[in-house]
């Protein structure tokens, strides 16, 4: 067994760990006050291929994307169900469009 962890494996483990922390009872998500809407040109958004409309994902570039994936059904999304823009643990102090998508997508159980 190799002791080397791939970048993809490391990112996956980090996302799972962050989601586990967010799921701890009694830990509240930060209030959206002071948040701004995330745009695809934001450096962190561009690094993860964020688009505000999941139907516009470049499937050739992002082979992990599957139809139906969007921020609304992603484990990383926080905030109040029904709000069109909500906080995401991948983008501090930013609100993502619930119809969006990025390569940090993890299907909600």
KOLGU-631176 format. One record per atom (N, C-alpha, C): residue in one letter; atom name; y, z, x. Coordinates in nm, 3 decimals, decimal comma. Example, Ala and Ser with C-alpha at 12.3 -4.5 7.8 and 13.67 -1.06 7.14 Angstrom:
<pt marza="A" vogu="N" v="-0,569" w="0,780" u="1,319"/>
<pt marza="A" vogu="CA" v="-0,450" w="0,780" u="1,230"/>
<pt marza="A" vogu="C" v="-0,330" w="0,780" u="1,320"/>
<pt marza="S" vogu="N" v="-0,225" w="0,708" u="1,285"/>
<pt marza="S" vogu="CA" v="-0,106" w="0,714" u="1,367"/>
<pt marza="S" vogu="C" v="0,003" w="0,787" u="1,290"/>
//
This chain:
<pt marza="X" vogu="N" v="-0,118" w="0,000" u="0,084"/>
<pt marza="X" vogu="CA" v="0,000" w="0,000" u="0,000"/>
<pt marza="X" vogu="C" v="0,125" w="0,000" u="0,089"/>
<pt marza="X" vogu="N" v="0,221" w="-0,081" u="0,055"/>
<pt marza="X" vogu="CA" v="0,341" w="-0,096" u="0,137"/>
<pt marza="X" vogu="C" v="0,442" w="0,014" u="0,106"/>
<pt marza="X" vogu="N" v="0,510" w="0,062" u="0,209"/>
<pt marza="X" vogu="CA" v="0,614" w="0,162" u="0,191"/>
<pt marza="X" vogu="C" v="0,750" w="0,098" u="0,168"/>
<pt marza="X" vogu="N" v="0,756" w="-0,034" u="0,172"/>
<pt marza="X" vogu="CA" v="0,881" w="-0,105" u="0,153"/>
<pt marza="X" vogu="C" v="0,905" w="-0,125" u="0,004"/>
<pt marza="X" vogu="N" v="1,025" w="-0,091" u="-0,041"/>
<pt marza="X" vogu="CA" v="1,061" w="-0,108" u="-0,182"/>
<pt marza="X" vogu="C" v="1,154" w="-0,228" u="-0,190"/>
<pt marza="X" vogu="N" v="1,120" w="-0,323" u="-0,277"/>
<pt marza="X" vogu="CA" v="1,204" w="-0,441" u="-0,293"/>
<pt marza="X" vogu="C" v="1,334" w="-0,402" u="-0,363"/>
<pt marza="X" vogu="N" v="1,434" w="-0,484" u="-0,350"/>
<pt marza="X" vogu="CA" v="1,561" w="-0,460" u="-0,414"/>
<pt marza="X" vogu="C" v="1,543" w="-0,453" u="-0,566"/>
<pt marza="X" vogu="N" v="1,460" w="-0,541" u="-0,621"/>
<pt marza="X" vogu="CA" v="1,434" w="-0,543" u="-0,765"/>
<pt marza="X" vogu="C" v="1,367" w="-0,413" u="-0,808"/>
<pt marza="X" vogu="N" v="1,270" w="-0,366" u="-0,729"/>
<pt marza="X" vogu="CA" v="1,202" w="-0,240" u="-0,759"/>
<pt marza="X" vogu="C" v="1,300" w="-0,123" u="-0,754"/>
<pt marza="X" vogu="N" v="1,385" w="-0,122" u="-0,653"/>
<pt marza="X" vogu="CA" v="1,483" w="-0,015" u="-0,638"/>
<pt marza="X" vogu="C" v="1,579" w="-0,014" u="-0,756"/>
<pt marza="X" vogu="N" v="1,630" w="-0,130" u="-0,797"/>
<pt marza="X" vogu="CA" v="1,722" w="-0,137" u="-0,910"/>
<pt marza="X" vogu="C" v="1,652" w="-0,090" u="-1,037"/>
<pt marza="X" vogu="N" v="1,528" w="-0,132" u="-1,056"/>
<pt marza="X" vogu="CA" v="1,453" w="-0,090" u="-1,173"/>
<pt marza="X" vogu="C" v="1,435" w="0,061" u="-1,178"/>
<pt marza="X" vogu="N" v="1,401" w="0,120" u="-1,064"/>
<pt marza="X" vogu="CA" v="1,384" w="0,266" u="-1,059"/>
<pt marza="X" vogu="C" v="1,515" w="0,339" u="-1,084"/>
<pt marza="X" vogu="N" v="1,624" w="0,285" u="-1,030"/>
<pt marza="X" vogu="CA" v="1,755" w="0,347" u="-1,051"/>
<pt marza="X" vogu="C" v="1,793" w="0,341" u="-1,198"/>
<pt marza="X" vogu="N" v="1,765" w="0,229" u="-1,263"/>
<pt marza="X" vogu="CA" v="1,798" w="0,216" u="-1,405"/>
<pt marza="X" vogu="C" v="1,717" w="0,312" u="-1,490"/>
<pt marza="X" vogu="N" v="1,590" w="0,326" u="-1,459"/>
<pt marza="X" vogu="CA" v="1,505" w="0,420" u="-1,533"/>
<pt marza="X" vogu="C" v="1,554" w="0,562" u="-1,513"/>
<pt marza="X" vogu="N" v="1,590" w="0,598" u="-1,391"/>
<pt marza="X" vogu="CA" v="1,639" w="0,732" u="-1,363"/>
<pt marza="X" vogu="C" v="1,770" w="0,759" u="-1,438"/>
<pt marza="X" vogu="N" v="1,860" w="0,661" u="-1,437"/>
<pt marza="X" vogu="CA" v="1,987" w="0,677" u="-1,508"/>
<pt marza="X" vogu="C" v="1,964" w="0,692" u="-1,658"/>
<pt marza="X" vogu="N" v="1,871" w="0,615" u="-1,712"/>
<pt marza="X" vogu="CA" v="1,840" w="0,625" u="-1,854"/>
<pt marza="X" vogu="C" v="1,780" w="0,760" u="-1,887"/>
<pt marza="X" vogu="N" v="1,698" w="0,813" u="-1,799"/>
<pt marza="X" vogu="CA" v="1,637" w="0,944" u="-1,822"/>
<pt marza="X" vogu="C" v="1,744" w="1,053" u="-1,827"/>
<pt marza="X" vogu="N" v="1,840" w="1,045" u="-1,737"/>
<pt marza="X" vogu="CA" v="1,949" w="1,143" u="-1,737"/>
<pt marza="X" vogu="C" v="2,030" w="1,131" u="-1,865"/>
<pt marza="X" vogu="N" v="2,056" w="1,009" u="-1,909"/>
<pt marza="X" vogu="CA" v="2,134" w="0,988" u="-2,031"/>
<pt marza="X" vogu="C" v="2,060" w="1,038" u="-2,155"/>
<pt marza="X" vogu="N" v="1,928" w="1,044" u="-2,150"/>
<pt marza="X" vogu="CA" v="1,849" w="1,084" u="-2,266"/>
<pt marza="X" vogu="C" v="1,831" w="1,236" u="-2,276"/>
<pt marza="X" vogu="N" v="1,879" w="1,311" u="-2,179"/>
<pt marza="X" vogu="CA" v="1,862" w="1,456" u="-2,180"/>
<pt marza="X" vogu="C" v="1,944" w="1,515" u="-2,295"/>
<pt marza="X" vogu="N" v="1,881" w="1,593" u="-2,383"/>
<pt marza="X" vogu="CA" v="1,955" w="1,654" u="-2,494"/>
<pt marza="X" vogu="C" v="2,068" w="1,741" u="-2,442"/>
<pt marza="X" vogu="N" v="2,179" w="1,737" u="-2,514"/>
<pt marza="X" vogu="CA" v="2,294" w="1,818" u="-2,477"/>
<pt marza="X" vogu="C" v="2,389" w="1,749" u="-2,381"/>
<pt marza="X" vogu="N" v="2,349" w="1,635" u="-2,324"/>
<pt marza="X" vogu="CA" v="2,437" w="1,560" u="-2,236"/>
<pt marza="X" vogu="C" v="2,505" w="1,454" u="-2,322"/>
<pt marza="X" vogu="N" v="2,632" w="1,468" u="-2,340"/>
<pt marza="X" vogu="CA" v="2,707" w="1,377" u="-2,426"/>
<pt marza="X" vogu="C" v="2,766" w="1,262" u="-2,345"/>
<pt marza="X" vogu="N" v="2,773" w="1,145" u="-2,406"/>
<pt marza="X" vogu="CA" v="2,838" w="1,030" u="-2,343"/>
<pt marza="X" vogu="C" v="2,988" w="1,055" u="-2,338"/>
<pt marza="X" vogu="N" v="3,053" w="1,000" u="-2,238"/>
<pt marza="X" vogu="CA" v="3,197" w="1,016" u="-2,227"/>
<pt marza="X" vogu="C" v="3,268" w="0,949" u="-2,344"/>
<pt marza="X" vogu="N" v="3,378" w="1,007" u="-2,385"/>
<pt marza="X" vogu="CA" v="3,458" w="0,947" u="-2,492"/>
<pt marza="X" vogu="C" v="3,517" w="0,815" u="-2,443"/>
<pt marza="X" vogu="N" v="3,528" w="0,715" u="-2,530"/>
<pt marza="X" vogu="CA" v="3,582" w="0,587" u="-2,489"/>
<pt marza="X" vogu="C" v="3,731" w="0,586" u="-2,452"/>
<pt marza="X" vogu="N" v="3,802" w="0,698" u="-2,468"/>
<pt marza="X" vogu="CA" v="3,943" w="0,701" u="-2,431"/>
<pt marza="X" vogu="C" v="3,957" w="0,664" u="-2,283"/>
<pt marza="X" vogu="N" v="4,047" w="0,570" u="-2,255"/>
<pt marza="X" vogu="CA" v="4,068" w="0,526" u="-2,118"/>
<pt marza="X" vogu="C" v="3,975" w="0,414" u="-2,074"/>
<pt marza="X" vogu="N" v="3,887" w="0,370" u="-2,162"/>
<pt marza="X" vogu="CA" v="3,796" w="0,260" u="-2,132"/>
<pt marza="X" vogu="C" v="3,866" w="0,127" u="-2,157"/>
<pt marza="X" vogu="N" v="3,819" w="0,023" u="-2,089"/>
<pt marza="X" vogu="CA" v="3,868" w="-0,112" u="-2,114"/>
<pt marza="X" vogu="C" v="3,748" w="-0,203" u="-2,141"/>
<pt marza="X" vogu="N" v="3,774" w="-0,314" u="-2,207"/>
<pt marza="X" vogu="CA" v="3,666" w="-0,410" u="-2,234"/>
<pt marza="X" vogu="C" v="3,624" w="-0,478" u="-2,105"/>
<pt marza="X" vogu="N" v="3,494" w="-0,488" u="-2,086"/>
<pt marza="X" vogu="CA" v="3,438" w="-0,556" u="-1,970"/>
<pt marza="X" vogu="C" v="3,450" w="-0,707" u="-1,989"/>
<pt marza="X" vogu="N" v="3,493" w="-0,776" u="-1,886"/>
<pt marza="X" vogu="CA" v="3,500" w="-0,921" u="-1,890"/>
<pt marza="X" vogu="C" v="3,402" w="-0,978" u="-1,788"/>
<pt marza="X" vogu="N" v="3,352" w="-1,099" u="-1,812"/>
<pt marza="X" vogu="CA" v="3,258" w="-1,160" u="-1,717"/>
<pt marza="X" vogu="C" v="3,317" w="-1,180" u="-1,576"/>
<pt marza="X" vogu="N" v="3,449" w="-1,178" u="-1,562"/>
<pt marza="X" vogu="CA" v="3,511" w="-1,196" u="-1,432"/>
<pt marza="X" vogu="C" v="3,524" w="-1,065" u="-1,352"/>
<pt marza="X" vogu="N" v="3,500" w="-0,952" u="-1,416"/>
<pt marza="X" vogu="CA" v="3,501" w="-0,824" u="-1,347"/>
<pt marza="X" vogu="C" v="3,394" w="-0,830" u="-1,236"/>
<pt marza="X" vogu="N" v="3,424" w="-0,784" u="-1,115"/>
<pt marza="X" vogu="CA" v="3,326" w="-0,794" u="-1,005"/>
<pt marza="X" vogu="C" v="3,189" w="-0,734" u="-1,036"/>
<pt marza="X" vogu="N" v="3,186" w="-0,619" u="-1,101"/>
<pt marza="X" vogu="CA" v="3,056" w="-0,558" u="-1,133"/>
<pt marza="X" vogu="C" v="2,982" w="-0,638" u="-1,240"/>
<pt marza="X" vogu="N" v="3,057" w="-0,695" u="-1,334"/>
<pt marza="X" vogu="CA" v="2,997" w="-0,779" u="-1,438"/>
<pt marza="X" vogu="C" v="2,942" w="-0,908" u="-1,377"/>
<pt marza="X" vogu="N" v="3,019" w="-0,969" u="-1,289"/>
<pt marza="X" vogu="CA" v="2,976" w="-1,093" u="-1,225"/>
<pt marza="X" vogu="C" v="2,850" w="-1,070" u="-1,140"/>
<pt marza="X" vogu="N" v="2,842" w="-0,954" u="-1,077"/>
<pt marza="X" vogu="CA" v="2,725" w="-0,923" u="-0,992"/>
<pt marza="X" vogu="C" v="2,597" w="-0,915" u="-1,074"/>
<pt marza="X" vogu="N" v="2,608" w="-0,872" u="-1,201"/>
<pt marza="X" vogu="CA" v="2,490" w="-0,860" u="-1,287"/>
<pt marza="X" vogu="C" v="2,480" w="-0,972" u="-1,391"/>
<pt marza="X" vogu="N" v="2,567" w="-1,073" u="-1,380"/>
<pt marza="X" vogu="CA" v="2,560" w="-1,188" u="-1,468"/>
<pt marza="X" vogu="C" v="2,598" w="-1,158" u="-1,612"/>
<pt marza="X" vogu="N" v="2,686" w="-1,060" u="-1,635"/>
<pt marza="X" vogu="CA" v="2,727" w="-1,022" u="-1,770"/>
<pt marza="X" vogu="C" v="2,797" w="-1,137" u="-1,842"/>
<pt marza="X" vogu="N" v="2,757" w="-1,158" u="-1,966"/>
<pt marza="X" vogu="CA" v="2,827" w="-1,248" u="-2,057"/>
<pt marza="X" vogu="C" v="2,849" w="-1,170" u="-2,186"/>
<pt marza="X" vogu="N" v="2,960" w="-1,195" u="-2,254"/>
<pt marza="X" vogu="CA" v="2,989" w="-1,121" u="-2,376"/>
<pt marza="X" vogu="C" v="2,919" w="-1,180" u="-2,498"/>
<pt marza="X" vogu="N" v="2,852" w="-1,294" u="-2,481"/>
<pt marza="X" vogu="CA" v="2,774" w="-1,357" u="-2,587"/>
<pt marza="X" vogu="C" v="2,639" w="-1,397" u="-2,529"/>
<pt marza="X" vogu="N" v="2,534" w="-1,324" u="-2,565"/>
<pt marza="X" vogu="CA" v="2,402" w="-1,345" u="-2,507"/>
<pt marza="X" vogu="C" v="2,347" w="-1,485" u="-2,531"/>
<pt marza="X" vogu="N" v="2,395" w="-1,554" u="-2,633"/>
<pt marza="X" vogu="CA" v="2,346" w="-1,690" u="-2,658"/>
<pt marza="X" vogu="C" v="2,396" w="-1,788" u="-2,552"/>
<pt marza="X" vogu="N" v="2,488" w="-1,743" u="-2,467"/>
<pt marza="X" vogu="CA" v="2,543" w="-1,829" u="-2,363"/>
<pt marza="X" vogu="C" v="2,487" w="-1,798" u="-2,223"/>
<pt marza="X" vogu="N" v="2,379" w="-1,719" u="-2,216"/>
<pt marza="X" vogu="CA" v="2,316" w="-1,686" u="-2,087"/>
<pt marza="X" vogu="C" v="2,256" w="-1,813" u="-2,029"/>
<pt marza="X" vogu="N" v="2,279" w="-1,835" u="-1,900"/>
<pt marza="X" vogu="CA" v="2,220" w="-1,947" u="-1,828"/>
<pt marza="X" vogu="C" v="2,076" w="-1,912" u="-1,795"/>
<pt marza="X" vogu="N" v="1,984" w="-1,958" u="-1,880"/>
<pt marza="X" vogu="CA" v="1,841" w="-1,927" u="-1,863"/>
<pt marza="X" vogu="C" v="1,782" w="-1,980" u="-1,734"/>
<pt marza="X" vogu="N" v="1,841" w="-2,086" u="-1,679"/>
<pt marza="X" vogu="CA" v="1,792" w="-2,140" u="-1,552"/>
<pt marza="X" vogu="C" v="1,827" w="-2,046" u="-1,437"/>
<pt marza="X" vogu="N" v="1,942" w="-1,981" u="-1,447"/>
<pt marza="X" vogu="CA" v="1,987" w="-1,890" u="-1,342"/>
<pt marza="X" vogu="C" v="1,927" w="-1,750" u="-1,359"/>
<pt marza="X" vogu="N" v="1,914" w="-1,706" u="-1,484"/>
<pt marza="X" vogu="CA" v="1,862" w="-1,572" u="-1,514"/>
<pt marza="X" vogu="C" v="1,728" w="-1,586" u="-1,586"/>
<pt marza="X" vogu="N" v="1,623" w="-1,602" u="-1,509"/>
<pt marza="X" vogu="CA" v="1,490" w="-1,629" u="-1,563"/>
<pt marza="X" vogu="C" v="1,431" w="-1,510" u="-1,638"/>
<pt marza="X" vogu="N" v="1,486" w="-1,390" u="-1,619"/>
<pt marza="X" vogu="CA" v="1,436" w="-1,273" u="-1,691"/>
<pt marza="X" vogu="C" v="1,487" w="-1,268" u="-1,834"/>
<pt marza="X" vogu="N" v="1,591" w="-1,346" u="-1,864"/>
<pt marza="X" vogu="CA" v="1,648" w="-1,345" u="-2,000"/>
<pt marza="X" vogu="C" v="1,550" w="-1,404" u="-2,100"/>
<pt marza="X" vogu="N" v="1,537" w="-1,336" u="-2,214"/>
<pt marza="X" vogu="CA" v="1,456" w="-1,384" u="-2,325"/>
<pt marza="X" vogu="C" v="1,544" w="-1,383" u="-2,450"/>
<pt marza="X" vogu="N" v="1,529" w="-1,484" u="-2,535"/>
<pt marza="X" vogu="CA" v="1,605" w="-1,491" u="-2,659"/>
<pt marza="X" vogu="C" v="1,589" w="-1,361" u="-2,736"/>
<pt marza="X" vogu="N" v="1,699" w="-1,313" u="-2,791"/>
<pt marza="X" vogu="CA" v="1,697" w="-1,188" u="-2,867"/>
<pt marza="X" vogu="C" v="1,743" w="-1,068" u="-2,787"/>
<pt marza="X" vogu="N" v="1,745" w="-1,080" u="-2,653"/>
<pt marza="X" vogu="CA" v="1,795" w="-0,971" u="-2,571"/>
<pt marza="X" vogu="C" v="1,947" w="-0,968" u="-2,582"/>
<pt marza="X" vogu="N" v="2,000" w="-0,850" u="-2,603"/>
<pt marza="X" vogu="CA" v="2,145" w="-0,832" u="-2,604"/>
<pt marza="X" vogu="C" v="2,176" w="-0,684" u="-2,584"/>
<pt marza="X" vogu="N" v="2,297" w="-0,655" u="-2,553"/>
<pt marza="X" vogu="CA" v="2,336" w="-0,517" u="-2,526"/>
<pt marza="X" vogu="C" v="2,299" w="-0,424" u="-2,641"/>
<pt marza="X" vogu="N" v="2,307" w="-0,471" u="-2,764"/>
<pt marza="X" vogu="CA" v="2,278" w="-0,387" u="-2,880"/>
<pt marza="X" vogu="C" v="2,137" w="-0,330" u="-2,878"/>
<pt marza="X" vogu="N" v="2,042" w="-0,399" u="-2,814"/>
<pt marza="X" vogu="CA" v="1,905" w="-0,346" u="-2,810"/>
<pt marza="X" vogu="C" v="1,862" w="-0,312" u="-2,667"/>
<pt marza="X" vogu="N" v="1,961" w="-0,276" u="-2,586"/>
<pt marza="X" vogu="CA" v="1,937" w="-0,238" u="-2,446"/>
<pt marza="X" vogu="C" v="1,943" w="-0,087" u="-2,431"/>
<pt marza="X" vogu="N" v="1,855" w="-0,033" u="-2,349"/>
<pt marza="X" vogu="CA" v="1,849" w="0,110" u="-2,324"/>
<pt marza="X" vogu="C" v="1,976" w="0,163" u="-2,257"/>
<pt marza="X" vogu="N" v="2,047" w="0,079" u="-2,185"/>
<pt marza="X" vogu="CA" v="2,166" w="0,123" u="-2,110"/>
<pt marza="X" vogu="C" v="2,287" w="0,150" u="-2,200"/>
<pt marza="X" vogu="N" v="2,286" w="0,093" u="-2,322"/>
<pt marza="X" vogu="CA" v="2,402" w="0,104" u="-2,411"/>
<pt marza="X" vogu="C" v="2,414" w="0,244" u="-2,469"/>
<pt marza="X" vogu="N" v="2,535" w="0,294" u="-2,476"/>
<pt marza="X" vogu="CA" v="2,563" w="0,426" u="-2,531"/>
<pt marza="X" vogu="C" v="2,663" w="0,410" u="-2,646"/>
<pt marza="X" vogu="N" v="2,710" w="0,519" u="-2,697"/>
<pt marza="X" vogu="CA" v="2,813" w="0,515" u="-2,800"/>
<pt marza="X" vogu="C" v="2,756" w="0,515" u="-2,941"/>
<pt marza="X" vogu="N" v="2,843" w="0,480" u="-3,035"/>
<pt marza="X" vogu="CA" v="2,810" w="0,486" u="-3,177"/>
<pt marza="X" vogu="C" v="2,756" w="0,354" u="-3,227"/>
<pt marza="X" vogu="N" v="2,637" w="0,359" u="-3,287"/>
<pt marza="X" vogu="CA" v="2,578" w="0,239" u="-3,347"/>
<pt marza="X" vogu="C" v="2,675" w="0,184" u="-3,451"/>
<pt marza="X" vogu="N" v="2,695" w="0,054" u="-3,448"/>
<pt marza="X" vogu="CA" v="2,788" w="-0,010" u="-3,540"/>
<pt marza="X" vogu="C" v="2,920" w="-0,049" u="-3,476"/>
<pt marza="X" vogu="N" v="2,955" w="0,017" u="-3,364"/>
<pt marza="X" vogu="CA" v="3,078" w="-0,021" u="-3,294"/>
<pt marza="X" vogu="C" v="3,053" w="-0,153" u="-3,220"/>
<pt marza="X" vogu="N" v="3,145" w="-0,249" u="-3,228"/>
<pt marza="X" vogu="CA" v="3,125" w="-0,378" u="-3,162"/>
<pt marza="X" vogu="C" v="3,137" w="-0,373" u="-3,010"/>
<pt marza="X" vogu="N" v="3,208" w="-0,275" u="-2,956"/>
<pt marza="X" vogu="CA" v="3,222" w="-0,255" u="-2,811"/>
<pt marza="X" vogu="C" v="3,183" w="-0,112" u="-2,782"/>
<pt marza="X" vogu="N" v="3,090" w="-0,094" u="-2,688"/>
<pt marza="X" vogu="CA" v="3,038" w="0,039" u="-2,659"/>
<pt marza="X" vogu="C" v="3,023" w="0,061" u="-2,510"/>
<pt marza="X" vogu="N" v="3,021" w="0,188" u="-2,466"/>
<pt marza="X" vogu="CA" v="3,001" w="0,218" u="-2,324"/>
<pt marza="X" vogu="C" v="2,860" w="0,181" u="-2,278"/>
<pt marza="X" vogu="N" v="2,848" w="0,145" u="-2,152"/>
<pt marza="X" vogu="CA" v="2,720" w="0,112" u="-2,090"/>
<pt marza="X" vogu="C" v="2,712" w="0,189" u="-1,960"/>
<pt marza="X" vogu="N" v="2,594" w="0,248" u="-1,931"/>
<pt marza="X" vogu="CA" v="2,583" w="0,328" u="-1,809"/>
<pt marza="X" vogu="C" v="2,595" w="0,245" u="-1,682"/>
<pt marza="X" vogu="N" v="2,581" w="0,113" u="-1,693"/>
<pt marza="X" vogu="CA" v="2,593" w="0,027" u="-1,574"/>
<pt marza="X" vogu="C" v="2,737" w="-0,003" u="-1,536"/>
<pt marza="X" vogu="N" v="2,830" w="0,017" u="-1,630"/>
<pt marza="X" vogu="CA" v="2,970" w="-0,019" u="-1,607"/>
<pt marza="X" vogu="C" v="3,060" w="0,100" u="-1,643"/>
<pt marza="X" vogu="N" v="3,084" w="0,190" u="-1,548"/>
<pt marza="X" vogu="CA" v="3,168" w="0,307" u="-1,577"/>
<pt marza="X" vogu="C" v="3,308" w="0,267" u="-1,624"/>
<pt marza="X" vogu="N" v="3,354" w="0,340" u="-1,726"/>
<pt marza="X" vogu="CA" v="3,489" w="0,323" u="-1,784"/>
<pt marza="X" vogu="C" v="3,511" w="0,184" u="-1,845"/>
<pt marza="X" vogu="N" v="3,402" w="0,116" u="-1,880"/>
<pt marza="X" vogu="CA" v="3,410" w="-0,016" u="-1,943"/>
<pt marza="X" vogu="C" v="3,332" w="-0,013" u="-2,074"/>
<pt marza="X" vogu="N" v="3,376" w="-0,093" u="-2,168"/>
<pt marza="X" vogu="CA" v="3,305" w="-0,113" u="-2,294"/>
<pt marza="X" vogu="C" v="3,248" w="-0,254" u="-2,294"/>
<pt marza="X" vogu="N" v="3,121" w="-0,266" u="-2,330"/>
<pt marza="X" vogu="CA" v="3,056" w="-0,397" u="-2,335"/>
<pt marza="X" vogu="C" v="3,045" w="-0,443" u="-2,479"/>
<pt marza="X" vogu="N" v="3,045" w="-0,572" u="-2,498"/>
<pt marza="X" vogu="CA" v="3,024" w="-0,631" u="-2,630"/>
<pt marza="X" vogu="C" v="2,878" w="-0,613" u="-2,666"/>
<pt marza="X" vogu="N" v="2,849" w="-0,562" u="-2,786"/>
<pt marza="X" vogu="CA" v="2,710" w="-0,538" u="-2,824"/>
<pt marza="X" vogu="C" v="2,630" w="-0,668" u="-2,833"/>
<pt marza="X" vogu="N" v="2,699" w="-0,781" u="-2,842"/>
<pt marza="X" vogu="CA" v="2,633" w="-0,912" u="-2,845"/>
<pt marza="X" vogu="C" v="2,615" w="-0,970" u="-2,704"/>
<pt marza="X" vogu="N" v="2,656" w="-0,895" u="-2,603"/>
<pt marza="X" vogu="CA" v="2,650" w="-0,943" u="-2,465"/>
<pt marza="X" vogu="C" v="2,513" w="-0,924" u="-2,402"/>
<pt marza="X" vogu="N" v="2,505" w="-0,956" u="-2,273"/>
<pt marza="X" vogu="CA" v="2,381" w="-0,943" u="-2,196"/>
<pt marza="X" vogu="C" v="2,416" w="-0,940" u="-2,048"/>
<pt marza="X" vogu="N" v="2,333" w="-0,871" u="-1,969"/>
<pt marza="X" vogu="CA" v="2,342" w="-0,878" u="-1,823"/>
<pt marza="X" vogu="C" v="2,202" w="-0,859" u="-1,765"/>
<pt marza="X" vogu="N" v="2,187" w="-0,884" u="-1,638"/>
<pt marza="X" vogu="CA" v="2,055" w="-0,876" u="-1,575"/>
<pt marza="X" vogu="C" v="2,005" w="-0,734" u="-1,562"/>
<pt marza="X" vogu="N" v="2,087" w="-0,635" u="-1,596"/>
<pt marza="X" vogu="CA" v="2,043" w="-0,495" u="-1,598"/>
<pt marza="X" vogu="C" v="1,977" w="-0,457" u="-1,728"/>
<pt marza="X" vogu="N" v="1,953" w="-0,556" u="-1,815"/>
<pt marza="X" vogu="CA" v="1,895" w="-0,532" u="-1,947"/>
<pt marza="X" vogu="C" v="1,758" w="-0,464" u="-1,936"/>
<pt marza="X" vogu="N" v="1,741" w="-0,356" u="-2,015"/>
<pt marza="X" vogu="CA" v="1,614" w="-0,287" u="-2,028"/>
<pt marza="X" vogu="C" v="1,591" w="-0,267" u="-2,178"/>
<pt marza="X" vogu="N" v="1,484" w="-0,320" u="-2,230"/>
<pt marza="X" vogu="CA" v="1,457" w="-0,313" u="-2,373"/>
<pt marza="X" vogu="C" v="1,447" w="-0,167" u="-2,419"/>
<pt marza="X" vogu="N" v="1,519" w="-0,136" u="-2,527"/>
<pt marza="X" vogu="CA" v="1,513" w="-0,004" u="-2,587"/>
<pt marza="X" vogu="C" v="1,377" w="0,015" u="-2,652"/>
<pt marza="X" vogu="N" v="1,317" w="0,131" u="-2,634"/>
<pt marza="X" vogu="CA" v="1,184" w="0,158" u="-2,690"/>
<pt marza="X" vogu="C" v="1,186" w="0,163" u="-2,842"/>
//
